[in-house]
Amino acid sequence: MNRKQRRALKKLSKPEQEMAEKVALFGHLPDSCSACQKTFDKKDKDMVFSWSVVVHNETEAVRLFCPECIDKTKEAINGRYEYEET
């Protein structure tokens, strides 16, 4: 980030500044699913709206997950909670 960008960032309000920082992290978006390595096409509208992006602010790590991996994770979480309740 150069000086001009830092100055412009200082002029933004707190919520605008947080959003600008998160948008800047999208430049680090991987080209494949972080779990199964399925390729991601940034120009495919269906993929863009169905895949999930997870951003960790502390480490500035950007992770990308396909719908299948998200579903598997949700099933595993739900199964674990059902197991603990019985």
N, C-alpha and C positions, 0 to 999 in steps of 0.2 A: 504494500500500500504506500503510495507516494504522499508527499506533503499536501498536495492539493486535495486528495481524497480524505486525508485525516482532518483537515480543516473543515471540509464539507460535512464530515461525520460529526464533528463537535457542534455544529449548528443545529443538528436534528434533536428532536425531543427524545426522551428516554425510550419510549416504545418504538419510535421510528429508528433509533440507533440500534436497538436489539434486532429488529427486523432486517436492517441493512447488513448487520454482521452475519445473520443466518443466511441471507441470500448470497453473500460473498462466499460462504462455505460450499455452496452448490457447485462451484468451480472444481471442487475436489470429488465430484460424484463419480463413482466407479463405472466401468463399462459392463459389469456382470454382477449377478447376485452374489452377495457376500457369503451366503451359505452353500449354494449348490453350483455356483459358477456359470449359471445359464446366462447367455449374452443378453444385453439390454440395448435396444435401439431407441435412441433419444428422439428420433423423428417419427416413430410409430405412436400415434395418439392414444390407442388403446393401452399400450404398454405404459405410457406416461401416467395415465389415470389409474391404472390398476396396481402398479408396483408401489412399494412403501419405502420411504427414505427416513432413516433415523440419524439424527445429528447429536453428538455428545459435545456439549459446549466446552467442558473443561479440557478435553484432549483435542478438540476440533476434528474429531473423527467422523467421517460421513460413511454410513453403511446403506446399502441398497438391497432390498429383499423382494423376490418374486412372490406372486400370490400363493403359489403352492407351498413355499416355505413358511409364509405367514400362517396359512391354514394349519400346517403341521405343528407349528409352535402353539397356536391357540388350542388345538386338540390335546397336546401334551400338557399344557397348563390346566385345562379343564379336567383332564383325567387325573392329574395330581391332586387337585382340590377335591374331586369326588372321592378319591381313595382316602384322603385324610379325614373326610367327614364321616365315613362309615366305621 
